[in-house]
Amino acid sequence: MVLSSDMDWHGSQWIGANGAAISGSADDFMLIERVDAGHYQSMRLRRELEVKPKLRQATLCVCGLGQYELTIDGSRVGEDLFTPGWTNYKKTCLYDTYDVTTQLQRSGRHALGLLLGNGMYNIEETSRYKKFTGSFGPLKAIAQLRLEYSEGKMEIVGTDQNWRINSGPITYSHIFGGENYDGRLEAKGWDSPGFNDDKWDEAAVMDGPGGKLRGSSVAAPPIRAIEILKPTNVKELKQGISVYDLGQNATMMPLVKVHGPSGAMVRIIPAELVYGDGWVDRSSCGGGIAYWQYTLTGDVKGETYNPKFFYHACRYLQVELSGREQSEQLPTVESLVGVVVHSTSESVGEFSCSSDLFNKIYSLIRWAQRSNMVSYLTDCPHRERLGWLEQVHLNGPALRYNFRLDKLFSKMMNDMADSQLENGMLPSTAPEYAIFGGGFRDSPEWSSAFVLVPWQQYEFTGDTELLRKYYYRMAQYVAYLSSCAQDDIVSFGLSDWYDIGPGEPGPSKLTPAGVTGTAFYYQDTLILAQAATLLNRREDAARYQQQAERIRAAFHAKFFNAVTNQYATGSQCANSLAIVMGLVERTNRAAVLDNIVTDIEEKGLTAGDVGFRYLLRALADGNRSDVVYKMNNQSDKPGYGMQLAKGATALTEAWDANPYSSQNHFMFGQINEWFFHDLAGIQSDPHGPGFRKVIIKPTIVGDLTWVKASYNSVHGKIISEWKRTSGEITFTTAIPTKTTGTVFIPTTFLNSVTEARRLVLKMEGVKFVKVEDGCAIYEIVVAGTYTFTVQNPDAILAC
């Protein structure tokens, strides 16, 4: 077995417990196998070593599966949580690298400690909640410590049979069901030198799960504790049972301080909702039970529990106290807070405006985005925790305006590549931990993320690395779609999931699969042609361009109704896809857009998961942001406002905040793109991708009186602000050094070039270009901050 493509693991072997081995055949539902992992819900591994004087550098590389925590001499190394990242462990096993020179600087005896838990690697059958079960194998680890001395000598301490193992204090470790931690089993000093491990077992050398060991080149940013949420209210339901309201639905782990007799227990049940009587309601989390449970040691000084390997999205924590025996004293909770945990991906965007509702919508979406940023972007941070791929590209721009996600998306591309089948098909989830039936496994609207993510990365950063690295794989996926097409029509897929139609939310009710499947087949092919051009693959570019034109013609012939100027059923999704993807003929574009507007006016919002982003783009690109504004500036119909009115603090899965759907789901967060791209007007010029050339094209709409936004691009911070009063409107913009910009000022000076020029007479770094299509257009040739002032704002229209 090849251990690594990144470093030399000579002298290090995978180790675990004797008797823990794969048994049985693969489950039909799972890609991963059943496992007999013995009695180890968690495992401790330790090794002592001697460090000589004059240590110059100490580097430790480690992969502990499923999750690990590393200590040296009893102190934790680093702040990262849920290490290593989740992957298809048969293809990729991530390892982490630590500089531990400081921890080992003292010459003499030291001890290395590893605590392992199950994570996504080992999901056992359980009476608690689970989405699926299966395993990649028993708990195991591989590590290598390099000791470099000043005189040039180097020593390697690797994992082998000289390590000792024992069961850990986590007696239940389940990514869906929770974590039980028995403080009485902590074995004080186990990861410090001098500990007596005579009764511990010798580590067994074993095979790894099959995947290559890979380091930071494909890893996501680490997960860490980000902030603390303190309870806003505590309600006692009965003796020993209280519900803590943390005020915000977020991905978290509790931090509880408690005292009481040895053997007493604290159980903490997370939930997003509560019933009318105050008890937690887990309907939105899958319905089954999940919890953290801590068993006290009885330390008279009190004790603290912060979980190791289980997080959960929640707002409410139901705390249940019990004695060792029914009649014994209950423990006392001294304090309880929620520790928000998620990816450390850098925050790069800020948005605010004069609308309190829109500001709350922005916060609603941002919390859901944060809550689902872990090793990959999960659909929800409780009941599934899977990487459903449609959200990745449909929300790509909305996410990227808020966070620097280049590295996270790069990791997810590796997940997708690891999941791709030999025939080119890409499953709808990556990593693919479960094989779903009923059309959920193979859907073009989902799997097109494999083509769209690298392209969006190029648009936002100017970097072609993902396009170069995965071009062949992307082409394989498009070839797979071609093999499924009949007369260039792809007629399968989930279509516009969770649209608003008859019956309960779920499969699309308003848009045929052939519309969305073929539209994405076209878009994928066209992007592949553009990528081929960028990569100087001229023959490929010409071939894919011709193929795209054939698909476009077939789509138009199959679905367009020339009498009604509608596509297929005339749904908001169908018509919007056709406009935004360029499938509609130019002569019919205005009529199709008018039909979209009429449909919204008559029915309100009906577009679902797939259609909503394209609905927003069709309207905004067609100068109808007034419709976007009106559609979302309300709380009476399904939408963001209704969710807020029902008490949501994170974006929900269903437009109407259905309590049986997830209450922390970033799926419908695409309006965040409209906030930045259209209201503030911060856009990347296609002629200078990665915001090397910036477009500032704000939209004045509704009764908004001001908008402020900033985006920290790869070249630096871009700012766009506008404010209108009764006498004037001001536009302020700033672009970073080594960039240029084009500013579009919406104005009525269509026939007054003189007035348009006058706006920038005293701005040395700005040149007037022209007045066109209701805008005065200016070029910023010297980076800096500029303010444009326009009189008579009542006459101002959007460009």
C-alpha positions, 0 to 999 in steps of 0.5 A: 500500500502506498502511504503518501504522496506528500512525505516519506513515512519510512519507519512509521506504521499504522497501529491499533488494537489487536482483534479489531478487524474488518468483518463481513461484506459491504452493506448495499447502502454504504460504500464503507464496510461493517466493522468489529472494532472490539470494545473501543469507542475511543482509544488512547495511544502513548509512547515515551521517548528521550530527547537529547540536548541541543534540539534544533527542530521537532516536527510531528506528522499525525493521522488518527482515525476517525478523529484524534486529539494530540498531547505532549507531556499532558498538554494539548498540541494546537487548537484544531478540532475534529482532526483530521478532515473527513474524507473517503478514507479509502482514497485519501487520509489527511495528516496534520503537521505540527512544529513541536520544538517548544514542547520538546525543547527540554532534554530528557524524557517526554511522552506523546499521547493520542486520543481517538474517536469515531467521527465519520470514519466509523458510524455504528448501529445505535439506538440513538439518531443516525442517518446511516451506518458503516465503517472504514475500519477500526480506530487506528493511527499513524504518526512520525516525529522528526527530531533534528539536532544542531550537530546535524543528527536526526532521529525518527520516532514513528508509530509501531508495536512499541506504542501502548494502547488502552480504551479511552474515557469516551464510552460512546462516540457517534457522529450522529448520536453524540458522545458519552464521557466518563470522567472516572476513566481519565487515567490521570497522567496517561500522556505524561512521562513516567506513567505506569502502562504495564496493564495497557496493551501493546499496539498492533501493526495493521494496514491502513484504510487504503487511502493515500496519506496527504497533507496540507495541499488538499486539506481544508482550513482547520476547525476551531472554537470561534466564540462563546454563546451565553444563555439568554434564558434558563427554564426549569421544567422539573427538578433536575431538568432545565432548558438553556436558551442560547439565543442563536442557532449555531454549530456548537459544543457545550462547555459545562462546569459542574460539581457533585458525587462520583458517578452522577451524570449530566446529559445535554440534549441539543435542539433547534426548537422547543415545544409550547411547554418548553421541552426541546423539540428535535423534529428538525434534527431528524427526530431521534435522540442525540446528546452529550453525557458526562459522568462526574469523578466527584472532584470536590473542586468541581469539574469541567466538560467540553466534548471532544468529537461531537458537535451539533447545531442547536439553539436550546440545550436540555440539561438532565441531571441524575445521581449514580442511583435514583435516590442519590444527590443530583449534580449541580451545574455551575455554568453552561455556555455554547462554544461555536465551532466551525472552519477558520476560513477568513471572513472577507465580506461585510454588508449592511443597509437601511432595511432592518429586514435585509440586515436580519436576512444577511445575518440569518444566512451568514449564521447558516453558512458558518454553521456548515463550514467544516471539513466540507460544506455540509447541508445541515450540521445535525441530521445529515452532515453530508456534502450535497453538491448543488449548494456548493455551486448555487451558493458559490458566489454568495459564500465567497463574498462572505468568506475566503473559501479557496482552500475549502473548495480545493479540498472539496474538489479532491473529495469529488475526484475521490468520489467519481466513478470510472464511467465519469459519473459523479455522485450528488454527495462528496465524500460519498458516505452513503449510496442513496436511491430514488434519483438522489445519487445521480443528478446533473444539477448537483454533480455539475459542481465538479465543473462549476466550482473550479470556474467560480474559483477562477472568477473570484481569484483569477487562479486556474489551478483547479481547472488545470488539475481537474480538467480531465476529470471534468471532461469525463463528467461531461462525457458521462452526461453525453452518454446519458443524453438522448438527442442532446436532452438529459432527462434525469435528476432532482430538478428544482428541489424544495420548490413551492408547489402542491404538497409537502416540500421535496422533489420538484413539482413545477419543473421537469427534470429534462429542463434542469438536466439539459440546462446544466449539461449545456452550461457544463459543456460551455464552461469546459469550452472556456476552460479549454481556451484558458488552458490553450487546448484549442481543439477541445475548445472548438469541439465543446463549443460546437457541442454546446451549440447543439445542446442549446438548439435541442433545448430550445426546440424541445422546451420553448413555446413560441406562443406563450414565450415560456419554457416547458411548464413556464415555472420560475426555474425553467424560464430563469435558467434559460435566460441566465444560461443564455439558452433563450434567443435574444429576440425572446429574452424580454418576453420570457423575463416579463413572464417571470415577473408576471408569475411572481406578481401572481403567485409570489416566490415558487422557485426552489433550491436550484431555481432561486439563484437563477431567478435572482440573476435573471431579474437583476441582470434584466434590470428588475431588481425592483422585483427582487426587492419586493419579493423579499421585502415581506414576511407574509409569504414563504421566504426569508421574512416569514422565517424571521417572523417565526423566530428563526436565527439561522436560515432554514431548509424550507421557505416557510420554516417548516419545523420538520425541516432543518432550521440551519441550512444555507441552501437558500442563501443566494440572495447574499450574492444579490446584496453584494453583486447588485445592491452594492454593485461589487463585481469582478470584470471578466476581463480581469478575473479575480477582481484584478479589474473591478466593476462597481455597479450599484442598484438603487431600489425600493425605499432603501436610503443607504447601502454599505458593503466591502469585500476583501478580494485576493488583491485587497479590500473593495468598498462600495457605499451609497446614500440618498437624501432629499437633495442628493445621492452619493456613491463612494467606492474604493479599490485596492492597489494594482487594480483598476475599476469601472464605475457605473453611476445610475443617472438621468443625465443621458443627454448631458455628457457635460454634467456627467464629466463634471462629476469627476473634474477634480478626481485625478485618478478617474476618467469619464468614459461615456453615458450609456444605457442609463449610466454614466461610466467612469474608469478608475485608473489610480487605486484609491477612494472616490466619492461621486455626488449626483443631484436630484435623486428622485429621478435616479433609476437603476442601470 
